[in-house]
Amino acid sequence: MALGIVTPIYQGEHFMAEERITEHTDRAGNTHTTHTIVHDKEPANNGNSGWLILLLVLVVAVVGVWFLTQMSDSEIAKDNAVAGAADEVGQAAGQVGDAAQTAGEAVENATNQ
């Protein structure tokens, strides 16, 4: 005859192990007791993985900020180049206008003489 008792062992809210006590009585009347403790698989240590994920997010954020500042610097350089070219075109147009004015005055002076 065998009698089995199963006692769950809790740690916090998580089921951690159970203790199994089995008693066997043979025909001669001898009783044998067996104690067995069965452990659940222990949870993985997620504390380190949390730090690893945080570090990865931080690295991605730093790379993103660096990339955006580099794009911003190139946009500023492009804007400055366009503004410089527009200024040079404006100066050239002014010189053409001055040359046309001088030529017009020269023609007028030549016809008045």
C-alpha positions as CSV (number, residue, x, y, z in Angstrom):
1,M,0.0,0.0,0.0
2,A,1.3,3.4,-0.9
3,L,0.2,6.7,0.5
4,G,1.3,9.9,-1.3
5,I,1.2,13.5,0.0
6,V,2.0,16.4,-2.2
7,T,2.8,19.7,-0.5
8,P,3.4,22.8,-2.7
9,I,6.1,25.1,-1.6
10,Y,5.6,28.8,-2.5
11,Q,8.0,31.6,-2.6
12,G,6.2,34.9,-3.0
13,E,3.5,34.5,-5.7
14,H,5.5,32.0,-7.8
15,F,5.2,28.3,-7.4
16,M,8.8,27.2,-6.8
17,A,8.7,23.5,-5.7
18,E,6.7,20.8,-4.3
19,E,7.5,18.2,-1.7
20,R,6.3,14.6,-2.3
21,I,6.2,12.2,0.6
22,T,5.4,8.6,-0.3
23,E,4.9,5.9,2.3
24,H,5.1,2.2,1.2
25,T,4.0,-0.6,3.4
26,D,5.1,-4.0,2.3
27,R,3.4,-7.4,3.2
28,A,5.5,-7.8,6.2
29,G,4.2,-4.5,7.7
30,N,7.4,-2.6,7.2
31,T,6.9,1.1,6.2
32,H,9.3,2.9,4.0
33,T,9.0,6.7,3.5
34,T,10.4,8.5,0.5
35,H,10.8,12.3,0.5
36,T,11.2,13.9,-3.0
37,I,11.4,17.7,-3.6
38,V,10.6,18.7,-7.2
39,H,11.8,22.1,-8.2
40,D,10.4,24.1,-11.1
41,K,12.8,25.6,-13.6
42,E,14.2,28.7,-12.0
43,P,13.3,31.9,-14.0
44,A,16.1,33.4,-16.0
45,N,17.8,36.4,-14.5
46,N,16.2,39.2,-16.4
47,G,17.9,42.0,-14.4
48,N,20.9,42.0,-16.7
49,S,18.9,41.8,-19.9
50,G,17.0,45.0,-18.8
51,W,20.3,46.8,-18.4
52,L,21.4,45.6,-21.8
53,I,18.2,46.8,-23.5
54,L,18.6,50.2,-21.8
55,L,22.2,50.5,-23.0
56,L,21.1,49.5,-26.5
57,V,18.4,52.2,-26.5
58,L,20.8,54.8,-25.2
59,V,23.3,54.0,-28.0
60,V,20.6,54.2,-30.6
61,A,19.5,57.5,-29.2
62,V,23.0,58.9,-29.3
63,V,23.6,57.8,-32.9
64,G,20.3,59.3,-33.9
65,V,21.1,62.6,-32.3
66,W,24.5,62.6,-34.0
67,F,23.0,61.8,-37.4
68,L,20.4,64.5,-37.1
69,T,23.1,67.1,-36.1
70,Q,25.2,66.1,-39.1
71,M,22.2,66.5,-41.4
72,S,21.5,69.9,-39.8
73,D,25.1,71.0,-40.4
74,S,24.9,70.0,-44.0
75,E,21.6,71.8,-44.5
76,I,23.2,75.0,-43.0
77,A,26.2,74.7,-45.3
78,K,23.9,74.2,-48.3
79,D,21.8,77.2,-47.3
80,N,24.9,79.3,-46.8
81,A,26.2,78.3,-50.3
82,V,22.8,79.2,-51.9
83,A,22.8,82.6,-50.1
84,G,26.4,83.3,-51.2
85,A,25.5,82.4,-54.8
86,A,22.4,84.6,-54.7
87,D,24.6,87.5,-53.4
88,E,27.1,87.0,-56.2
89,V,24.3,87.0,-58.8
90,G,22.9,90.1,-57.3
91,Q,26.3,91.8,-57.4
92,A,26.8,90.7,-61.0
93,A,23.3,92.1,-61.9
94,G,24.2,95.4,-60.3
95,Q,27.5,95.6,-62.3
96,V,25.5,94.9,-65.5
97,G,23.1,97.6,-64.6
98,D,26.0,100.0,-63.9
99,A,27.6,99.1,-67.3
100,A,24.3,99.6,-69.1
101,Q,23.9,103.0,-67.4
102,T,27.4,104.0,-68.4
103,A,26.9,102.8,-72.0
104,G,23.6,104.7,-72.2
105,E,25.2,107.9,-70.9
106,A,28.1,107.5,-73.4
107,V,25.6,107.1,-76.3
108,E,23.6,110.1,-75.1
109,N,26.8,112.2,-74.8
110,A,27.9,111.1,-78.3
111,T,24.6,112.1,-79.9
112,N,24.4,115.5,-78.2
113,Q,27.8,116.7,-79.5
